[in-house]
């Protein structure tokens, strides 16, 4: 087992070493007893405890800081695009509204966490992915498949957790810096500083990103008939560039007065301005903020208690030109008390309590409203290892101020075979509470809405060798009481039912100095509601997608290419508005010309493909960027 001293001095220990008992469990599951557990190979999101990626019974993917820096992505949506099970819909390039569909579920069916704190707008139900800068991210864990039995509402499609920047993990003073420039007036700059001692440390990272943007929308609008599409503007009435600006900061501090106690506090804040095309609002000032802290007590190697508190603030001031239109001000307060207990070698019991309070104030001359609701929950999980077999059982009970009680559960099983083979199977239920907009927005809401509910089953098969790995996962999710706009009532209603079937194939291999990583997804997401739309595909879900990343290191030089392809999709419920498929290619090259300095050039959409992911909203053409990074 890793010692507490070693854990305390690893760069990612605050996020991953949630419990020494769970770390012991993760190590006991390692297929190779001769190899020490690599903390960079641990995930905490799938089980709320630390397990290795190989031992996880869920389909997971980890994106670390090295991969982020080597990629051609300039934003979080670009980084996630094309990955297994993920569809990104973007409305006009960098900084514009970006929604994520995980395994074919709705864009508000994925739970997002930042450093363990729930993030998302209670009014829209969405998380502003476009406003979380890559320069503030250390690591991302993607868990595909329902997790409501551990996290409650919102986790029908899965959970994505973002860990903000960490320090160097060693004593002393350590800094870093980065500048970049590129197409469409791209400008970036960031700097970070960490100071650590044997018992703790403090750190800060600052970042700026801005772009002149592109003309985001080619929408249509006829003022005589009020008919329109896209951003509802007359053709060529707003042919301007739609820029974006983001300034962000993260701060952190941790302290361990003894080996049994550890305290940490973190804060992330991004402020910005966004221009876009529209007839009611066309620019916004935004604030995204997440603050949180935790206290962890580890009285023995077999027990640990952790208390976590946090708040997410989401503010958007919206304007038409310079005239105020409306203001959305929401907060999400959360708290968790969790205990992890090792019952015996390879058997871990986790239990705890969650508390959540959502508040929203909407200032709008035409449709103001305010709302609040609370949620309390108890959860329990058992993880056990029986020779070559692994078992996970989870159960949760939520008590919501508005919807009453809701129970969810999950069971997962896995078995290892010879030559690195492993078979997994799971079944789980999940639910999603309606957003405040769906419940209370004047003239467009329904206060009688019920939570959406789902049940999912999955089979997985994979094999791992010394320098390669592949895995295939097949799943089916059925969602009941889907919330959609009811034309008969002129308001949202629980009128839809959907069935989603999919297959994901992922693999990676290292051949000498070459690294190859591939991901392919096939999706059949159908509307099973009675009526005209029965059997039609769910909107904005392509039937297939693929991503391929190939990288090679030549001493101080590095080269890489990425290819992303998505099939055509329908942009509306009735399957009458088609968005064509596309394929793009990116290239990158880096040169470490000194020990602490790296120069990198990126070419995005190398062949200048014209495509859209949302009807009428344009995507940038060919782009280039040049960056300089200082990393002692």
C-alpha angles and dihedrals in degrees: 000000000000111000120243089243091057092047091051092055099048116105094235100036094111091061103033110030093072091148138004090218091055091047089054089051091050091051092049089056094052110120092219115053091188093064123077117234112264110219089210086064093057127101127193102180099073095060105009084246132079115273131155119259089243092052095047114111090205128076103259139172128192125204111192132194093264092056091047092053094045094049127092092231120122095186141031094254090052091050093052096043116120097007120139112292094358128117119181120201113195128185106211115334136283114019096005124125109292124185127191127215112196117199091342096300123130122288089252094049096086121085115221123201130186112200089337095310119119113246131194144091115276089206101054098018089228135116117228096235091168091064097056106090119220090226088068095052125093100172143353127208117198117195114188117205135041120315103170090118087068105026106024124219125021098031099102094118097030145273131284117193123193121201115202123225119305130200128253092274094233134093121271138045117312131179140181138185143187139186130182142173133186152139123340090026095299113180126176136172133166140168135183138190131190130185117192138180131180092275104035149326150211132227146173136197126193126191140178129193129173138162137181086224131199134274095285103199140034092191126160132225135170111200091198095059099021087231117143148134140213109013092353098239129135112262112275091000092118106026091151129121113264107219133196136204129189130180116183144173138187125195128186142178134178134180134184111193088181139357090265097053133056130172128187138173130192138182134188125185131174125181125182153146125242129192121198142152122273146126098229103031128007106173139031142193110217139195124192116180135169123180126174148147141192142202119207126193120191108182092172142356088265101052140044137170124197131186117197128184128181148158131208118200121195118183129172123179107193128200142180101221102314095332117105114243107171146323128226114198117177136165131191116197118191140176135183134190110192133176127195119195130183107217094182137332106311095007119102128175119199126188137163154135130259128200125191133179122185123193131179135182118186118191108196126147089221104032116018121166143155129208142171137180138171135215132197125189144176122205138182134187136185123200118187138174121207109182104287094355130085127197132192125185123180135177133178137181120200124194111197124191090226107029103031122218126357126178126201132178143181141196127191132178135185138181129194122215134188123290092032097297120149133181123198135183132181144170127192144163127222142173143202126211117219116261122247091251090056091048106037115012103126113252095001105059144083119211090193095067118132126215117270114244134198145183124204137188127191141183124196135186127182146156132207129199133178095279105009142054138181134182137180123199126188121190145170126204126186117195122196129194092022110187114236138150111280110212091197093058098029090229140079115284141173093258107127139078124189139190120202124192123180148161127209126194119189131173144161135190137179116214108183106297093348122099118194124184124177136181130184127181131189118192136185108182112174137182109234096181118126116254138042097334096052111134095011122130120263111255122266096010114122115214092231141009138178140191130192126187122187122180135175131187121209105183105281091359128081131187133185145167132197130194125195126184133176130182124234120284140190117250097203139047094249093055093234100117111067126198111198126235123252146189127208135184128208130191132194139182130188134190124196096204094172135019094265102024131080129180117200133186122196130195112193124193088004095191094047097241116189110221145141133214093192120036114265094005113111129221125215117264123220112344135183131196135182122201137183119204130191114199117162 
